[in-house]
Amino acid sequence: MTGLDTVAFDIETTGFDVDDQLTVVGFDTDIGSRIFLNTDGQAPPSNLEARVNEELATSVSISVQQTERALLWEMSTFVESTLAQRDAKLVAYNGERWNGGFDLPFLRTRLCYHEIDWPFTGLPYIDAMDVFETRFNTSGETLTGVYEELIGSGLTRLDPFADSKEAVEAWEAENFEPLVLHNVADIRRTRSLMRLAERYCSKSDFSMKSLDPVV
């Protein structure tokens, strides 16, 4: 398991309902982050990527799309052509667990809505939340809370939002830079926690599942 590179994953959305949509999908690896941004037809600042990278030590590449459908196509191409070709595992925090989770169920629904095939074939998946609930003594369950208790405030200082509701408000106001920084902070917190867990927990403490569809 530790021989597989960790690819941390997180999404931003307009809400939790079945007809809400994706605004951001982000992936983080050891060489940098890849962000897919849905601007809903609006034009982001021409120097958005440069402004985001001013805040970071490791680079971020931003793919700007005008619609959710275009975002999903670009994301799927990236996953199939790049991530699925690596010896990697996809990791999220409350992304999909035995009793629920958010990111993968939401993404699965939106792919189905747009009739786009599931792109994660060949990638094993681990939900980091499971191991921190059972193998560490923390007072909270949120990604931010667990990160701050076990690692510190480094990446939290990067996050401009105290609440996920602010990410929706930023997207609606076409304020894309803090929205992207929030997603980058989340995917990098997730990958940092996964590295920490691999230092202190045995392989048997992690539940890895296949993301291959039946058909």
C-alpha positions as a Python dict, from the first residue, in 0.01 Angstrom:
ca = {
    (1, 'M'): (0, 0, 0),
    (2, 'T'): (276, 245, 92),
    (3, 'G'): (432, 173, -248),
    (4, 'L'): (139, 352, -409),
    (5, 'D'): (161, 729, -449),
    (6, 'T'): (-114, 917, -267),
    (7, 'V'): (-343, 1132, -482),
    (8, 'A'): (-563, 1340, -252),
    (9, 'F'): (-904, 1437, -384),
    (10, 'D'): (-1174, 1687, -288),
    (11, 'I'): (-1469, 1866, -450),
    (12, 'E'): (-1661, 2189, -400),
    (13, 'T'): (-2029, 2214, -490),
    (14, 'T'): (-2321, 2456, -488),
    (15, 'G'): (-2494, 2249, -219),
    (16, 'F'): (-2596, 1900, -115),
    (17, 'D'): (-2913, 1840, -318),
    (18, 'V'): (-2941, 1612, -617),
    (19, 'D'): (-2970, 1905, -860),
    (20, 'D'): (-2672, 2098, -721),
    (21, 'Q'): (-2354, 2103, -926),
    (22, 'L'): (-1978, 2083, -901),
    (23, 'T'): (-1781, 2406, -886),
    (24, 'V'): (-1429, 2268, -823),
    (25, 'V'): (-1258, 1930, -838),
    (26, 'G'): (-903, 1912, -703),
    (27, 'F'): (-625, 1653, -693),
    (28, 'D'): (-295, 1680, -504),
    (29, 'T'): (21, 1476, -563),
    (30, 'D'): (381, 1507, -447),
    (31, 'I'): (466, 1728, -746),
    (32, 'G'): (174, 1969, -724),
    (33, 'S'): (-200, 2016, -749),
    (34, 'R'): (-440, 2001, -1043),
    (35, 'I'): (-761, 2202, -1008),
    (36, 'F'): (-1067, 2192, -1235),
    (37, 'L'): (-1284, 2504, -1201),
    (38, 'N'): (-1638, 2550, -1332),
    (39, 'T'): (-1705, 2923, -1376),
    (40, 'D'): (-2065, 2882, -1500),
    (41, 'G'): (-1992, 3087, -1811),
    (42, 'Q'): (-1810, 3368, -1631),
    (43, 'A'): (-1455, 3478, -1711),
    (44, 'P'): (-1207, 3439, -1425),
    (45, 'P'): (-914, 3680, -1385),
    (46, 'S'): (-657, 3616, -1659),
    (47, 'N'): (-384, 3582, -1395),
    (48, 'L'): (-582, 3353, -1163),
    (49, 'E'): (-327, 3071, -1170),
    (50, 'A'): (-35, 3308, -1109),
    (51, 'R'): (-215, 3473, -817),
    (52, 'V'): (-292, 3138, -657),
    (53, 'N'): (65, 3021, -698),
    (54, 'E'): (197, 3332, -524),
    (55, 'E'): (58, 3184, -202),
    (56, 'L'): (211, 2838, -244),
    (57, 'A'): (545, 2659, -229),
    (58, 'T'): (428, 2375, -458),
    (59, 'S'): (265, 2466, -787),
    (60, 'V'): (-103, 2451, -880),
    (61, 'S'): (-227, 2402, -1235),
    (62, 'I'): (-582, 2531, -1297),
    (63, 'S'): (-807, 2410, -1579),
    (64, 'V'): (-1092, 2661, -1626),
    (65, 'Q'): (-1418, 2536, -1779),
    (66, 'Q'): (-1739, 2724, -1850),
    (67, 'T'): (-1981, 2447, -1748),
    (68, 'E'): (-2004, 2153, -1512),
    (69, 'R'): (-2020, 1915, -1807),
    (70, 'A'): (-1696, 2053, -1953),
    (71, 'L'): (-1531, 2026, -1611),
    (72, 'L'): (-1630, 1660, -1586),
    (73, 'W'): (-1498, 1583, -1934),
    (74, 'E'): (-1164, 1748, -1861),
    (75, 'M'): (-1138, 1584, -1519),
    (76, 'S'): (-1217, 1241, -1665),
    (77, 'T'): (-953, 1284, -1936),
    (78, 'F'): (-695, 1379, -1673),
    (79, 'V'): (-782, 1084, -1449),
    (80, 'E'): (-777, 828, -1730),
    (81, 'S'): (-468, 958, -1909),
    (82, 'T'): (-257, 1053, -1607),
    (83, 'L'): (-368, 921, -1268),
    (84, 'A'): (-484, 577, -1381),
    (85, 'Q'): (-145, 521, -1548),
    (86, 'R'): (45, 570, -1222),
    (87, 'D'): (100, 337, -928),
    (88, 'A'): (-132, 550, -718),
    (89, 'K'): (-420, 538, -474),
    (90, 'L'): (-699, 794, -450),
    (91, 'V'): (-750, 929, -98),
    (92, 'A'): (-1027, 1154, 34),
    (93, 'Y'): (-1153, 1261, 375),
    (94, 'N'): (-1516, 1149, 411),
    (95, 'G'): (-1521, 1101, 34),
    (96, 'E'): (-1691, 760, 45),
    (97, 'R'): (-1725, 534, 347),
    (98, 'W'): (-1918, 217, 425),
    (99, 'N'): (-2199, 426, 573),
    (100, 'G'): (-2195, 727, 341),
    (101, 'G'): (-1950, 1001, 255),
    (102, 'F'): (-1986, 1296, 22),
    (103, 'D'): (-1741, 1346, -263),
    (104, 'L'): (-1764, 1024, -463),
    (105, 'P'): (-2144, 983, -429),
    (106, 'F'): (-2194, 1343, -542),
    (107, 'L'): (-1951, 1302, -831),
    (108, 'R'): (-2111, 972, -931),
    (109, 'T'): (-2453, 1141, -951),
    (110, 'R'): (-2327, 1431, -1162),
    (111, 'L'): (-2142, 1200, -1403),
    (112, 'C'): (-2463, 998, -1439),
    (113, 'Y'): (-2663, 1317, -1504),
    (114, 'H'): (-2429, 1417, -1789),
    (115, 'E'): (-2399, 1057, -1916),
    (116, 'I'): (-2021, 1055, -1873),
    (117, 'D'): (-1852, 726, -1788),
    (118, 'W'): (-1695, 662, -1449),
    (119, 'P'): (-1325, 753, -1490),
    (120, 'F'): (-1163, 599, -1180),
    (121, 'T'): (-1122, 244, -1312),
    (122, 'G'): (-790, 101, -1198),
    (123, 'L'): (-747, 333, -899),
    (124, 'P'): (-772, 188, -547),
    (125, 'Y'): (-936, 414, -289),
    (126, 'I'): (-886, 484, 82),
    (127, 'D'): (-1096, 711, 300),
    (128, 'A'): (-861, 878, 547),
    (129, 'M'): (-1142, 964, 788),
    (130, 'D'): (-1183, 598, 886),
    (131, 'V'): (-832, 556, 1023),
    (132, 'F'): (-838, 884, 1215),
    (133, 'E'): (-1168, 792, 1378),
    (134, 'T'): (-1039, 457, 1500),
    (135, 'R'): (-661, 482, 1539),
    (136, 'F'): (-602, 835, 1674),
    (137, 'N'): (-738, 1013, 1980),
    (138, 'T'): (-879, 1341, 1847),
    (139, 'S'): (-1159, 1562, 1976),
    (140, 'G'): (-1315, 1636, 1637),
    (141, 'E'): (-1401, 1463, 1313),
    (142, 'T'): (-1362, 1739, 1053),
    (143, 'L'): (-1066, 1749, 818),
    (144, 'T'): (-961, 2091, 949),
    (145, 'G'): (-1001, 1995, 1314),
    (146, 'V'): (-806, 1670, 1289),
    (147, 'Y'): (-532, 1837, 1081),
    (148, 'E'): (-488, 2118, 1335),
    (149, 'E'): (-478, 1882, 1633),
    (150, 'L'): (-227, 1640, 1484),
    (151, 'I'): (-18, 1852, 1247),
    (152, 'G'): (-74, 2223, 1313),
    (153, 'S'): (-217, 2529, 1145),
    (154, 'G'): (13, 2556, 842),
    (155, 'L'): (-233, 2470, 567),
    (156, 'T'): (-524, 2613, 763),
    (157, 'R'): (-362, 2956, 730),
    (158, 'L'): (-381, 2908, 353),
    (159, 'D'): (-758, 2849, 366),
    (160, 'P'): (-954, 3177, 339),
    (161, 'F'): (-1278, 3016, 461),
    (162, 'A'): (-1383, 2912, 808),
    (163, 'D'): (-1696, 2737, 680),
    (164, 'S'): (-1775, 2544, 358),
    (165, 'K'): (-2079, 2769, 311),
    (166, 'E'): (-1835, 3047, 222),
    (167, 'A'): (-1715, 2842, -77),
    (168, 'V'): (-2068, 2852, -222),
    (169, 'E'): (-2095, 3225, -163),
    (170, 'A'): (-1758, 3289, -328),
    (171, 'W'): (-1856, 3093, -639),
    (172, 'E'): (-2188, 3275, -667),
    (173, 'A'): (-2002, 3608, -637),
    (174, 'E'): (-1752, 3494, -907),
    (175, 'N'): (-1475, 3525, -647),
    (176, 'F'): (-1274, 3232, -778),
    (177, 'E'): (-932, 3284, -619),
    (178, 'P'): (-1031, 3213, -255),
    (179, 'L'): (-1250, 2925, -376),
    (180, 'V'): (-951, 2761, -544),
    (181, 'L'): (-727, 2826, -241),
    (182, 'H'): (-987, 2662, -16),
    (183, 'N'): (-987, 2350, -231),
    (184, 'V'): (-607, 2342, -245),
    (185, 'A'): (-592, 2367, 133),
    (186, 'D'): (-833, 2074, 167),
    (187, 'I'): (-655, 1840, -74),
    (188, 'R'): (-318, 1920, 79),
    (189, 'R'): (-450, 1871, 433),
    (190, 'T'): (-587, 1534, 321),
    (191, 'R'): (-257, 1422, 174),
    (192, 'S'): (-64, 1545, 479),
    (193, 'L'): (-291, 1345, 709),
    (194, 'M'): (-255, 1035, 494),
    (195, 'R'): (124, 1061, 513),
    (196, 'L'): (96, 1094, 891),
    (197, 'A'): (-131, 790, 919),
    (198, 'E'): (110, 581, 712),
    (199, 'R'): (389, 670, 957),
    (200, 'Y'): (196, 551, 1264),
    (201, 'C'): (-53, 286, 1151),
    (202, 'S'): (-19, -64, 1012),
    (203, 'K'): (-142, -167, 669),
    (204, 'S'): (-426, -361, 828),
    (205, 'D'): (-563, -36, 976),
    (206, 'F'): (-650, 95, 630),
    (207, 'S'): (-951, -16, 429),
    (208, 'M'): (-867, -6, 58),
    (209, 'K'): (-1138, -62, -201),
    (210, 'S'): (-1149, -87, -577),
    (211, 'L'): (-1325, 189, -771),
    (212, 'D'): (-1376, -33, -1076),
    (213, 'P'): (-1741, -44, -1185),
    (214, 'V'): (-1910, -380, -1235),
    (215, 'V'): (-1973, -309, -1605),
}
